């Protein structure tokens, strides 16, 4: 396949789902990095910090083409607009560049991410679907997290130890909230209640990079509201495959997504729901 002046490999349909996911994020991430080296312009989506580049679109187009060839019966959902209905009961969820604002400004804290979910599984819920596997690749430090229901979580092929079982008050919590939401008490109050419950805070700007680091223990836990599936499911799969826990709690009409060790997830959920509820 060729996209502009950059080329990417065609993948073997005989790869198993984990091998395919790992190859897809690695190729998509390297394609995006090469395109950034050649210079990029960005288009604004919803705000000055919510942007899309030609690299996002090219990386998603590459993943879309490979999945349609390698897994023709599966559905596909991409952040940049890809939408393919499948017949297998499974859907691949693509985030070609997670952390585009970071990516555009030369930071290394961005990644390509993919998840495979089951469609319409009873009890899984529309807000938090059942996920089979996830893969997250951060090109510049060359970090590939991979894991799912039938494979323990790994970082660059080595099994990782999993999130800490420590209490929230002793952990570093990674999070993200757009500045405009801090002016809205529906989001600001629960976010503040959770934030002050942790020992320390980090806000790096790529949820999938954060969740990989929760899975391997570099970060203690993570919380964020209103995550689309492509920002949540890849990391959720990896955290759970590492022995961690995840949850979604609804506060004042907003869904909060939480990951970490079981103690931290329970305590984050309690903090988020401790604030006054608006009618």
N, C-alpha and C positions, 0 to 999 in steps of 0.2 A: 504494500500500500504506500502511496505517496501523498503527502499533504504539503502543498507549497514546495519548498526546496528541501524539506526534511522527510526522511523515510523511516518507516517502522516495519518490523517484521510481521509476517503472517504466522499466527500461532497454530499449533497442531490440535485439531479437534479431539484427538485421543487423550489429551491431558485430562487428569481428573479435575474436579471443581476447584480444589485448593490450588493445584498447580496452575490452572487457568487464571484464577483470581490473582495470584502472585505475579504471573507474567504480565497480565493486563495492567496492573498498577505500576509495575516497574517500567514497562514500555511507555505508558501514558505520562508518567512523571519525567522520564528522560526526554520525551518529545517536547513537553512544556518547557523544560529547562533549556533545551537547545534553542527553542524559539525566543525565550527571554534573552538569551545571549545575543540574538540578532536584533533586539530592540522591539518594544511593544507599545501600542497605544491601548487605552482602556475606555470602555463605554460604561457610563453610570447606569445602574439598575434602579435601586430605590433610594440611594443616598450616596454621598461622596465616598463612603467607606464600603459600599456594596457595589462592586464593579465586576466586569467581565472583560476578558482579553481574547485575542485570536487564539492564544495558546489553550485557554479553557475549551474553546469550541473545537479546535483541532484534536485535542486529547480526547474529548468526548466522542467525536466522530470516529476516531481510531477504535476506541473501545466498542462503540456501537457496531461498527463493521465486523470486528472480530467475533463478537458475541452472536451476531446474526448468522455468521458462517459456522461457528463452533457449537452453538447451542440454539439451533433454529426454532425449537419449540418453546423456549423460555421467553418470558416478558422482559422488557427493559424500561427502566425509568432513570432519566438523567437530569441533573440540575440545570443544564443549559437547554433543556427542551426535548430531549429524546424520549419517545413514548411508543413502545411496541407492545401490543397485546400478545400474550402467549397462550399456549394450550396445555402446558405441562403442570400448571399450578405453582410455578416458581417464577420469581422476578429478580433480575439483577438491578441493583440500585447504584448509580454511578455518581461520584463527585470527582470530576477530572482534575480540578485544582481547588483544594480546600485551603482557605487562607489566601484568597486572591489579592487582597489589599497588601498583605505581607509580600507575596510573590512579586507584585508589581513594583514594590519599593526596594527590592533587593535583599529582603530577609531570607534566611534559609528555613524559617519556620512555616512551611507549607507542605502539602502532600497531595498525592492522588489516592483515592479511596474507593472501595467497592464492597458491596454486600450482596449476598444471595438470601432472599426471604421467601417464605411460603405465603401463597395467596389464600386469603379467606379461611385461615385456620380457626376453628371455633375456640373462643376464649382468649385468643391472642390480642384482640382489640385493635381498632383502627389507629389509635394513638401510638401503640407500641407493638408493631407486628412481630411475629415469631421469625427469628433470623437464623439461618443455617450456618453461615460463615461470614467472615470479614477479612479484608486485606487492606493495609495502609502502608504506603511507601513514601518516605521522605527522601528525595533524591540527593540533596547536597551532603548530608551526613551518611547517606546510603544505609538507611534503616528501613527494614521491611518487617512489619508485624503481621502475623497470620494466625488465625485460629477459628474454631467453630465447634459445632456439636460433636463431631466425630474426630476432632484433632485438638490436642492441647495447644495453648497459645505459645508462639515462638517469636523471637526477635532474631532476624538473620539466621534462621534455622536452629537456634538454640532455645530450648524450653525456658520460659521465664517463670519467676517465683510467684507472681500474682500480687494483688493489692494488699496493703497492710491491714491487719485486723485491729489496729490501734483506734482509740476513740478520736472523734472529730476534733476535739480541743487540742490534740497533739499533732494534727496533720496539716500539711500544706494543701489547700484546696485550689484547684484551677477552675476558672469560670469565665464567662463573657456576658456582658450586657451592653447594649448600645446606649450611648449617652442620652438619647431622647427618652429611653424607657426609665431613666432615673428621675425624670420629672413626672412620671405616672405612678401614683402610689400602689396601683394594682401589681406592678412589677417591682417597684423600688422597695416596698416594705418587706415582702418575702425574701428578696435578694439580700437586703441588709441583715435580716434575721439569720440567714444562713451564713453570710460572710463573716459576721462577728462571732460565730460559733467555732470557726477554725483557728488554728494557731497562726496561719499565714495564708496570703492570697497570691495567686499568679493569674495574669490575664495576657495570654500570648496571641490569640487570634486565629487559632486553628483547632476546632474541636476534635477532629480525628487524630491530630498529632498529640493533643492532650490525653485522649483516651488510650492511645498506645502507651503513653508514659504512666498512666494510672495502672494499666495492666502489668507493666514491668516494675512498678514500685517507685519510679522516679518522682511521680506526683502522688499525693495521698488519696485524693478523691476529686470529683468534678461535678458541677451542676450548671445548668443553663436552661432558659425557658424557650419554648416555641421552636424547637429544632425540627427542621424537615428531615425526612427519612435518610437522605444522603449524608447529613451531618451526624446522625445518631447510630444508624444500624451497623456500619462497619466497625466502629469502636465498641459498640455494645457487644457484638459477637466476640471480639477479642478479649474484652474484660471478663466476660462470662467464661470463656475458654481458659482463662488464667485462674479461675477459681473465685473471681470477684462477683459482685452483685450489682444489679441495676434496678431502677424503678422509675415510674412516671407518676407524679402527683399533680393534682389540679388545684390551683389556688386562684380565686378571683377571676375565673374564666381563662387562665393561662396554664398550660401544661409545663411542668418543670421536669427535666430529665436529669437523672442522678446516676452516678457510677462510683464504685469504690469497693472497699471491704464491706461485709455485712453490717458491722457496727456503724461505720461512717454513713452508709446509705440510710440506715434507720434513723440516725440522728439528724442528717440533712433533711429527710422527709419531715421529721418532727419540727425542726426549726422553720421550714418553709410554711408549714400549715399552722404555725402558732400565731400568726398575725390576724388582725381583724378581717373578717370576710365582708366584702362589699355586696350589696344586693344586685 
